[in-house]
Each structure stands twice: as structure tokens, then as C-alpha cells.
Amino acid sequence: MQLLGAAALLAVTLGTRVSRADATPFELSAGVMALGGLGWLDRPSPDELALPRSGQRLRYETLSGFVFGGGLSTDARFFGIAALEIDAVLSRDYVGGDVDIEGRPAHLRVGQTSLHLAVLGKGVLPLDGFSPFVILGPEFVFPGLPAADADPPLRSVATAERYTLLTAGIGVELTLHEKLGLRAPFALRMSYAPGLGDDLADRVRALPSDAVITSSEVRYQVIATAGATLKLF
């Protein structure tokens, strides 16, 4: 009997705490967000390239770097538990590392400022004061003008094309003011670009002058986001 009583009390408590879930059939929120984390381009396989003029062999390692940016976010929520989140952020996507040239390391840094447009499905567990959530969906990346910085004797320019990340994450949303609909979401996101090739030939192209063109798309990302949103209606 005591066990049944405890279970009933737990059910009533949870029912009360998630009562916000079916309070509003639809609501729309908008706000700002900031992000920061790590992006990288893993080591290609094969990882060597022969320069056509000198015959020197280049070996590429993993390129990594810090990613940070900010932008706008909207959240269309249905019955408090399902949502469509759309984020538009500008992010500095730069990666760097050593390229081995016949046993001599030369540092290479490539990247650009990119527009990230994420369209994410969201599942929410609304509780009093905070709401855990999960997100999943595509993130479309539109790179700006890429740049490359290479130590001699390496000569490189950078190139970048539009690509798509698959983004998933977990987070929690804090309720700052219930009546105003002011919330502060925090999340940890992981992203992967399945369309980028593993082969070095997919990422680097050697020119007749022995200069190379290096792709600056970021294949993996782990970032933290923080923001503030306000209920519009």
C-alpha cells in the first residue's frame, strides 16, 4: 500500500509539473544566441600528395580550431512539447594544423566566416522553471570568402563550397519570466558533414606551380550555445 501511495503521489507531482505541456496549442518565440566550440577536419586517407613540379610529398594531418559566432533564433512550439527551431548565425569557421613537407612541418590555417542556417526538430519536457530538450536536424552552411595562411615552403589558397551538417544536441531551457515568456536556452550540439570526402584528393588539389588549393569546410563540430528568447504570441 505504501508503494502504491508513493507511485500515486509521484504521478500527481509529475502531472502537475508538466501541466504546461498542453496549456498552449501554439506559441512563437524569437531571440538571440551565441555559440562557441571546436571544429575540425579529420586526417584524410590516403594522407599524402605529390607536388607536380618539385615531386615533394605533402602529408596532411588533422586540422582543428575554435569556432565562435552569434545570431538569431526562432522557436515555433506546439502544445509545449514539440517545436521547430530555426537558427541563423554567423560563425568564424577556421581550422589549422601542420602539413608535413618531406619531413619538415609547415603550419596551415584555412577558413572563413560562414552563415549557418539550422532547421531543427525539438522535443521538450516542460517542467516548472526549466525544460530539458533534444534537437536534431540539418544545418546548411554558406561559406564566405575563404582565406589561407601557410608557412613557407608551403603555398596554399583556400576554397569552400556550400555544404550541410547533420546536427544533434541536448540542452535545457530556463524560465526567467513566465508571464513574459522570457527563456534562456543552453545546449551542447554535435555536427557532422556526411558529404565531405575522406580522400585527400577530395580536399586538396595541387597546381602546376606547386601551390595547393585546400578545402576549408569544417567536417565535425562540437559547440555550446547560449541564448535568450521572448514569446511573441
N, C-alpha and C positions, 0 to 999 in steps of 0.2 A: 504493500500500500504506500509506503514511504517513497519507493522508487517511482510508482505511478504519479504520485503527487508532485515529485520533483520534475518529472518529464512534462507534466501539465503546466507547471509554473514556467519551465523553460520555453515551452511552446507559446504561452501567452506573452512572455517577455520578448521573444523574437518577433512575434506578430506585431507587438506594439512598436518595436524598434524599426521594423521595415515597413511601417504603415505608410510612409511617404511614397512607397513604390507605386501605389495605384491612386494617389491623391490627384495627380495632374496627368491627363492623357498625353499632352504635348507641351513642351516648353523649348524655347530657343535662347541660347546664351552665346555671348561673344566676349573676347578678351585678348590679352597679350600673353606671350610666353617667351622664355629664354631657354637656351639649351647649351650643353657643353659635354664633351666626352672625348672618345678616342675613335679614330678611323684608321683603317689600314688596307693595304693591298698585299695579299699574301705572296709568298715566293712562287714564281712560276715553275712549271715543269714541262719541258726542259727549261733550265735557267740560264743557258749560255747562248751568245750571239756573236758571230764573227763579222768584223767590220770589213767591208768590201775592198777598201783601198789599202789599208795597212796590214790586214789579216789578223789584227789583235782581237782577242776574245774578251767579251764582256760577260760578267756573271752578275745577275740581279738578285738581290736579297729582298726580304720583306720591307716594304715602305710603310711607315706609320706616322701619325701626327695627331695633334689636338684639333678637335672640331668644336666650333662655337658659333652662336648666332642668336637670332631672335625674330619674332614676327607676330602674326595674328592667328587666332584660333576661334572656331565656331563649334557649337555643340547642339545638335538637334536631338532631343531626348523624348522617348516615348514611354509613358507610364513609369518613368523614373528608373527603369531597369535596362533599357536598350537605347543605344544612341548611335548617331553618325557624327563623327568628329572630322572636321576639315581644317588642316593647318597649312598656312602659307608662311614660310620662314626663309630668310636669307642666312646662309651659313658659309663660313670660311672653311673650305674643304682642302686642306693641304696635307700632304704626306711626304716623308723624306727618309733617306737611308743611304747606305753605302753601296756603290756599284764597283765590283772588282774588275780592274783592267790589267790583265796579265800579272796578277798578284799584287797590284797596287790599288788601295781603296780610294775612291773618289766620291765625295758626298753629293747626293742629288736630292733636290726638293722640287716637287711639282704640285700644282693645284690651282684653285680658282675660287671665287665667290659664286655660289650656286643658289638658285631658287628651288626649294623643296616644297612640293605640294603633296601632302599626305591626306589620303581618304581612308579613314579608319573606322571599322565597326567596333563598338564598345559595349561590353556587358558590365553593369553596375549593380552592386549590392548596397542599397541605400540604408544607412544606419543613422542614429542620432549623432550629429556633429561631424561625422566623417563617412565616406563611402569608398570602399575598395573597388577597383575596376581592372579589367583586362582589355587590351586593344589588339587589333590585327587588321592588316590591310596593305595596299600598295602605297608606295611613296615615289612620286615622279620627280626626277631631278633634272633641272635645266641649267647646265653649267654656263657660267660667264666666260670671259676671255681667259684662257689658261696661261700660266706662266711657269717657267722652269729656271732654276738656279743650280748650276753644276760646277764643281771644282775641276780645274784642269787636271789631266788632259781630256776629260770627258766634255763633250759638247752636245747639248741636248736642248730641244724645244719641246713644248707640251701640246697635247691635243686632248679634247674632251667632247664627247657627243652625249645627247640626251640618253638617260638610262633609268631603270626602275629598280627600286629597292623593295623587298618584302619586309615589312616592319611588324614586330610584335612587342608587347610590353605589358607591364603590370604597374599599378600605381594606387594612389589614394587621393581622394578629394576632400579637403577640409571645408566645412561650412562656416564661413566667417560672419555672415548675417543672413538669417533665414528669410526674413521678410523682403529684403532687397534682392535676394538670390545671389549674394556675393560669395564666391567659392574660390579656393586656392588648390588647383590640382598639381600633384607631383608624380612623376613617372620615371621608370627606367625602361629604356627602349633598346631593342637589338634589331639590327637591319642587315640584310644580305642581298647582294645584287646577283641573281642567278644567271643573268645574261652575259656577264663578263667572262671571257675565256680563261682557261688555266695555262695555255701555251704562251711562251714568251712572244711568239710571233703575233699573238692577238693583242699584245700590249706595247710592243716596241718595234719600230721599223728603222733600219739603217739606211742612210742616204749615201750616194756615191762619194761625198766629201768626208765620210766617216762620222759625220754628225748623226744623231739618232733622234727620232720622234717618239716620245714617251707618253703613253696614255695616262691621264691623271684622274680617271674615275676612281672613286673610293668603293671597294668591294664589301667591306664589313664596317659596321658602326656599332658602338655601344655608347649611348648618351643618356644623360639625365636631363629632365625637363622640369621647369617650374613656371607657374603662371598664375593669373588671376582672371576670373570670368564673372560677368554680370548678366543676370537674367534679363532678357529683353521683353519677353512675354511668355 
